[in-house]
């Protein structure tokens, strides 16, 4: 899936390919803007969860997860 925004960032287009062809979905905001991540690279990968956050208007760069912990087991 590919996601694109317009200059005003009030619209996001999602382009998805399935076996029978392409799907294009558009989401438009009336009074607000999507918070798009500020990255240097032209193409970036998002998890499904991050894409949902982006479409809900959540700044994914401000969201921080707890670090993954590796625990050793004792007998």
SULVEN-V161684 format. One record per helix or strand. SS is the DSSP state (hx for helix, st for strand). FROM is the first residue (numbers start at 1). TO is the last residue. If there is no record, write none. Layout:
SS:FROM:TO ; SS:FROM:TO
This chain:
st:2:5 ; st:11:18 ; st:21:28 ; hx:48:56
